[in-house]
C-alpha cells in the first residue's frame, strides 16, 4: 500500500482526462497503480482523473474506485469543456512537481511512465518535456493516414522536431506547463509550446495498444478542420514570441 497522505506532496501526478470511458477506467487505474507502486525508488504518486461531464457510468466507476485506491483523486467538470481544459485543470489541481499524462481510452501503456522518468533523469536540466512516440500505431488505417499527414504538415510549419505530438503519453514539469499560453486544443502542440518558452523537449518510443472497448470521440474531418486553424495560431504565437534573461540589481 502506498504511504501517500493528504499532507504529503507526491513526486509525480498522473493526470488522465476522460469522457464516456466507463469500461476503461478501472483497468487503466489498476495498471497505473501496479506500475507506480512497484517502482524501485518508492516515490509517492497520485492519480488525478478529470471527468469531462461523461454521460455514461464513468463518474460512478471513479467514485467506487476512490474507496479502493487511496492515490486516486477525481475531478468533474460542471460543463463539458474538452480534453485540453481537462488536462489543464488536472495539472492545476495536481500536487506533484512533475506530471505524466495518459489518454483515458486505455491505448496508452502506463508501463511506459518509468521509461519517461528515466529519460528525464538522463536529460539536461533544461529538458522540461518527454513526449511519447507511438512507433507502432494500433489505430484504423484512415486514422493512421490522417495522423501521418498532420504530423508532416505540423513539423514543417512548427519545426519542433517531434515525430508524434498527438501521443497522450507525456511527462512534463508542472510549473513549465502552467506558464504556457492556454487555448482549446493546446494539448496537441505541447512540445512546440514548451520550446517556444525556451525549454528542451525529447521524444521517446512508447507502446500503443488497440482500443479494448468504447469508440473514439473524434473523426478525421473534424480534427483536420480544427487543426488547420489551431496550427496557424501556434505559428503566430511562435513568431510573436520574445523572451530575455533578466538581472536583479
C-alpha positions, -999 to 999 in steps of 0.1 A, spaced: 0 0 0 13 35 -8 22 59 20 7 89 3 -12 111 28 -33 142 23 -4 163 36 24 147 16 32 162 -18 38 133 -42 68 133 -66 46 125 -95 10 132 -105 -6 111 -133 -33 132 -150 -60 113 -171 -87 133 -189 -117 111 -196 -151 113 -213 -175 83 -216 -150 56 -208 -168 36 -181 -153 3 -192 -118 15 -195 -115 34 -162 -109 6 -137 -84 -14 -158 -63 17 -165 -63 29 -129 -52 -5 -116 -25 -7 -143 -11 27 -132 -11 16 -95 6 -17 -104 34 1 -123 40 30 -99 36 12 -65 63 -12 -77 89 15 -86 123 8 -72 127 43 -58 94 41 -39 84 76 -50 50 88 -39 24 94 -66 -12 104 -72 -36 98 -100 -59 127 -110 -88 118 -132 -107 146 -148 -142 136 -159 -154 159 -187 -191 155 -179 -193 119 -191 -229 107 -199 -223 71 -191 -212 54 -159 -177 68 -158 -183 90 -128 -198 63 -108 -169 39 -115 -144 65 -104 -163 72 -72 -163 35 -63 -126 32 -71 -117 60 -47 -126 39 -17 -103 12 -30 -73 32 -42 -61 60 -19 -39 75 -46 -69 83 -68 -84 118 -69 -115 126 -90 -124 159 -105 -155 166 -126 -162 194 -150 -196 212 -144 -198 217 -181 -182 197 -209 -151 216 -219 -128 193 -239 -95 175 -235 -72 205 -232 -92 220 -205 -94 187 -187 -57 183 -188 -50 219 -176 -75 216 -147 -59 183 -137 -24 198 -138 -36 228 -118 -51 205 -91 -21 182 -91 4 183 -62 33 167 -80 62 188 -94 62 165 -125 31 154 -144 26 123 -165 -4 122 -188 -23 93 -204 -54 92 -226 -84 77 -208 -92 52 -235 -65 27 -224 -45 29 -256 -15 45 -238 5 20 -217 12 30 -181 43 8 -182 60 35 -202 59 60 -174 91 47 -157 108 49 -192 99 86 -194 111 92 -159 144 76 -167 147 97 -199 141 128 -178 167 119 -153 193 113 -181 185 146 -198 198 181 -192 181 203 -166 165 225 -192 146 195 -206 110 200 -194 90 176 -215 95 140 -226 69 132 -253 58 97 -262 63 85 -297 39 58 -309 62 40 -333 36 12 -340 2 28 -340 -28 5 -333 -55 27 -349 -75 23 -380 -58 28 -414 -76 60 -420 -67 74 -386 -30 65 -391 -30 81 -425 -46 113 -413 -22 114 -383 8 108 -406 0 138 -429 -10 160 -400 24 154 -383 42 161 -416 24 194 -420 28 204 -384 65 195 -383 72 216 -415 54 246 -400 65 244 -364 99 228 -367 96 213 -333 114 180 -341 86 160 -326 75 129 -346 43 123 -327 29 154 -310 -5 138 -306 6 110 -283 -12 112 -249 18 97 -231 38 127 -219 59 137 -189 65 174 -181 73 198 -153 41 212 -138 54 248 -134 67 249 -170 33 237 -183 13 262 -163 34 290 -177 24 282 -213 -3 302 -231 -36 283 -227 -61 278 -256 -85 250 -266 -67 221 -283 -33 232 -269 -26 196 -258 -18 188 -295 10 214 -296 27 210 -262 63 203 -275 63 234 -297 49 255 -269 75 242 -245 102 250 -270 87 285 -275 91 290 -238 128 282 -241 128 246 -228 141 215 -245 119 185 -253 127 150 -263 107 121 -278 108 85 -265 93 55 -283 63 41 -263 38 13 -266 4 19 -282 -25 -5 -278 -57 -12 -296 -88 2 -280 -104 -26 -260 -139 -10 -255 -157 21 -265 -153 44 -295 -131 73 -305 -146 107 -297 -131 123 -328 -133 119 -365 -106 128 -391 -125 156 -408 -133 175 -376 -98 171 -363 -83 183 -396 -106 214 -398 -98 224 -362 -61 215 -366 -56 239 -395 -69 269 -376 -50 260 -344 -18 254 -363 -19 289 -378 -25 302 -343 5 284 -329 27 296 -357 16 332 -349 25 326 -312 59 314 -321 67 343 -344 55 368 -319 74 353 -291 100 374 -273 120 364 -242 151 376 -225 172 369 -194 169 393 -165 193 405 -139 184 417 -104 205 448 -94 
